[in-house]
Amino acid sequence: MEQFLKTIKLRDGTSISIRPIRKEDGPALLSFFTALPQDDRLFLKEDVTQKDVINRWMEELNFDKVIAIVAEKDSAIIGDATLHLNQRGWQKHMAEIRCVVSREYQQKGLGTALMRELVAHAVEKRILKLSATMMDIQKSAQRAFERIGFKKEAELKDFVTDINGKYHNLVIMVNDVSELWKKMEDLLHYYDIRTMH
């Protein structure tokens, strides 16, 4: 996994590298998150503009627990996606997927390409179901997951807070990996995302 590297071409012709995150990516990852508009950071699970948060992520990096990949353009991180695995217990057939893309590269198929890579790893890990969690007011994120076949399974009232401390409902969306793989293949064809190597 750590040796994985792929170059893709987005719909607008932009070449992007996708690779596993490395411990030395801390400063670049911090710059990526800090550059995101506040609206894009408001609903993330942690305050990713804090250096100690990113440092902790880098220190705890373990691909057996979390498969983390980044998208790069001109040595700058422009996307971050993670697959959170359950190593044991009654949810070991499930994993949670998360994805954040720079505003400049949204609506170009990059998020779909990143999630496709994680779905491929989920298939290798014999994961049967993927979940995604978000706040109820993140309508665009819900629509994006719906486009690739996720369905809303539950909504928990006043269950989470944003970075400003405001309470929101938590939406849980789920999809079968086999169905998701087919849907993402269709979407990548629509976006004309091409793997270069």
PESUL-V723362 format. One record per residue. RES is the residue in one letter. SS is DSSP state (a for helix, b for strand, c for the rest). NEAR is the number of other C-alpha atoms within 10 Angstrom. D_LAST is the distance of its C-alpha to the last C-alpha in whole Angstrom. Layout:
BEGIN
res:RES ss:SS near:NEAR d_last:D_LAST
res:RES ss:SS near:NEAR d_last:D_LAST
END
This chain:
BEGIN
res:M ss:c near:11 d_last:16
res:E ss:c near:12 d_last:16
res:Q ss:c near:6 d_last:13
res:F ss:c near:9 d_last:11
res:L ss:b near:12 d_last:8
res:K ss:b near:14 d_last:6
res:T ss:b near:16 d_last:6
res:I ss:b near:19 d_last:8
res:K ss:b near:18 d_last:10
res:L ss:c near:20 d_last:14
res:R ss:c near:18 d_last:16
res:D ss:c near:11 d_last:18
res:G ss:c near:12 d_last:15
res:T ss:c near:12 d_last:15
res:S ss:b near:17 d_last:11
res:I ss:b near:22 d_last:11
res:S ss:b near:20 d_last:10
res:I ss:b near:23 d_last:11
res:R ss:b near:20 d_last:12
res:P ss:b near:20 d_last:15
res:I ss:c near:22 d_last:18
res:R ss:c near:13 d_last:20
res:K ss:a near:13 d_last:24
res:E ss:a near:10 d_last:24
res:D ss:a near:16 d_last:23
res:G ss:a near:20 d_last:26
res:P ss:a near:12 d_last:27
res:A ss:a near:15 d_last:24
res:L ss:a near:24 d_last:24
res:L ss:a near:19 d_last:28
res:S ss:a near:17 d_last:27
res:F ss:a near:20 d_last:25
res:F ss:a near:24 d_last:28
res:T ss:a near:16 d_last:30
res:A ss:a near:15 d_last:29
res:L ss:c near:19 d_last:29
res:P ss:c near:11 d_last:32
res:Q ss:a near:11 d_last:35
res:D ss:a near:8 d_last:34
res:D ss:a near:15 d_last:31
res:R ss:a near:19 d_last:32
res:L ss:c near:17 d_last:35
res:F ss:c near:19 d_last:34
res:L ss:c near:16 d_last:32
res:K ss:c near:13 d_last:33
res:E ss:c near:13 d_last:34
res:D ss:c near:17 d_last:35
res:V ss:c near:20 d_last:31
res:T ss:c near:17 d_last:33
res:Q ss:c near:12 d_last:35
res:K ss:a near:16 d_last:34
res:D ss:a near:13 d_last:35
res:V ss:a near:15 d_last:33
res:I ss:a near:21 d_last:30
res:N ss:a near:18 d_last:31
res:R ss:a near:11 d_last:32
res:W ss:a near:13 d_last:29
res:M ss:a near:17 d_last:27
res:E ss:a near:11 d_last:30
res:E ss:c near:12 d_last:30
res:L ss:c near:16 d_last:26
res:N ss:c near:11 d_last:26
res:F ss:c near:16 d_last:23
res:D ss:c near:11 d_last:25
res:K ss:c near:14 d_last:27
res:V ss:b near:17 d_last:24
res:I ss:b near:21 d_last:21
res:A ss:b near:23 d_last:20
res:I ss:b near:25 d_last:16
res:V ss:b near:23 d_last:16
res:A ss:b near:26 d_last:15
res:E ss:b near:17 d_last:15
res:K ss:b near:13 d_last:16
res:D ss:c near:9 d_last:17
res:S ss:c near:10 d_last:18
res:A ss:b near:14 d_last:20
res:I ss:b near:23 d_last:19
res:I ss:b near:28 d_last:19
res:G ss:b near:25 d_last:19
res:D ss:b near:24 d_last:20
res:A ss:b near:22 d_last:20
res:T ss:b near:23 d_last:22
res:L ss:b near:25 d_last:22
res:H ss:b near:21 d_last:26
res:L ss:b near:22 d_last:27
res:N ss:c near:17 d_last:30
res:Q ss:c near:13 d_last:31
res:R ss:c near:8 d_last:34
res:G ss:c near:7 d_last:37
res:W ss:c near:8 d_last:37
res:Q ss:c near:12 d_last:34
res:K ss:c near:15 d_last:32
res:H ss:c near:17 d_last:30
res:M ss:b near:22 d_last:29
res:A ss:b near:25 d_last:27
res:E ss:b near:18 d_last:27
res:I ss:b near:21 d_last:24
res:R ss:b near:19 d_last:24
res:C ss:b near:20 d_last:22
res:V ss:b near:21 d_last:23
res:V ss:b near:22 d_last:22
res:S ss:c near:19 d_last:23
res:R ss:a near:13 d_last:25
res:E ss:a near:9 d_last:24
res:Y ss:a near:14 d_last:21
res:Q ss:c near:14 d_last:23
res:Q ss:c near:13 d_last:23
res:K ss:c near:17 d_last:19
res:G ss:c near:20 d_last:17
res:L ss:a near:27 d_last:16
res:G ss:a near:21 d_last:19
res:T ss:a near:22 d_last:18
res:A ss:a near:24 d_last:14
res:L ss:a near:23 d_last:15
res:M ss:a near:23 d_last:18
res:R ss:a near:19 d_last:15
res:E ss:a near:18 d_last:13
res:L ss:a near:22 d_last:17
res:V ss:a near:22 d_last:18
res:A ss:a near:14 d_last:16
res:H ss:a near:15 d_last:17
res:A ss:a near:25 d_last:21
res:V ss:a near:14 d_last:20
res:E ss:a near:9 d_last:20
res:K ss:c near:15 d_last:23
res:R ss:c near:13 d_last:25
res:I ss:c near:21 d_last:26
res:L ss:c near:16 d_last:28
res:K ss:b near:20 d_last:28
res:L ss:b near:22 d_last:27
res:S ss:b near:22 d_last:29
res:A ss:b near:21 d_last:29
res:T ss:b near:19 d_last:32
res:M ss:b near:21 d_last:33
res:M ss:b near:23 d_last:36
res:D ss:c near:18 d_last:38
res:I ss:c near:13 d_last:38
res:Q ss:c near:13 d_last:34
res:K ss:a near:10 d_last:34
res:S ss:a near:9 d_last:31
res:A ss:a near:16 d_last:29
res:Q ss:a near:21 d_last:31
res:R ss:a near:13 d_last:30
res:A ss:a near:14 d_last:27
res:F ss:a near:19 d_last:27
res:E ss:a near:15 d_last:29
res:R ss:a near:14 d_last:27
res:I ss:c near:20 d_last:24
res:G ss:c near:20 d_last:27
res:F ss:c near:23 d_last:29
res:K ss:b near:18 d_last:33
res:K ss:b near:17 d_last:35
res:E ss:b near:11 d_last:37
res:A ss:b near:13 d_last:39
res:E ss:b near:16 d_last:41
res:L ss:b near:13 d_last:42
res:K ss:b near:12 d_last:45
res:D ss:b near:13 d_last:45
res:F ss:b near:12 d_last:43
res:V ss:b near:19 d_last:41
res:T ss:b near:17 d_last:41
res:D ss:c near:16 d_last:39
res:I ss:c near:16 d_last:39
res:N ss:c near:8 d_last:42
res:G ss:c near:9 d_last:44
res:K ss:c near:9 d_last:44
res:Y ss:b near:14 d_last:44
res:H ss:b near:18 d_last:42
res:N ss:b near:17 d_last:42
res:L ss:b near:20 d_last:38
res:V ss:b near:21 d_last:36
res:I ss:b near:19 d_last:35
res:M ss:b near:21 d_last:32
res:V ss:b near:23 d_last:31
res:N ss:b near:21 d_last:28
res:D ss:b near:16 d_last:28
res:V ss:a near:23 d_last:24
res:S ss:a near:13 d_last:24
res:E ss:a near:14 d_last:25
res:L ss:a near:22 d_last:23
res:W ss:a near:20 d_last:20
res:K ss:a near:12 d_last:21
res:K ss:a near:16 d_last:22
res:M ss:a near:19 d_last:19
res:E ss:a near:15 d_last:17
res:D ss:a near:13 d_last:20
res:L ss:a near:18 d_last:19
res:L ss:a near:18 d_last:16
res:H ss:a near:12 d_last:17
res:Y ss:a near:11 d_last:20
res:Y ss:a near:17 d_last:18
res:D ss:c near:16 d_last:15
res:I ss:c near:23 d_last:12
res:R ss:b near:16 d_last:9
res:T ss:b near:14 d_last:6
res:M ss:c near:11 d_last:4
res:H ss:c near:8 d_last:0
END
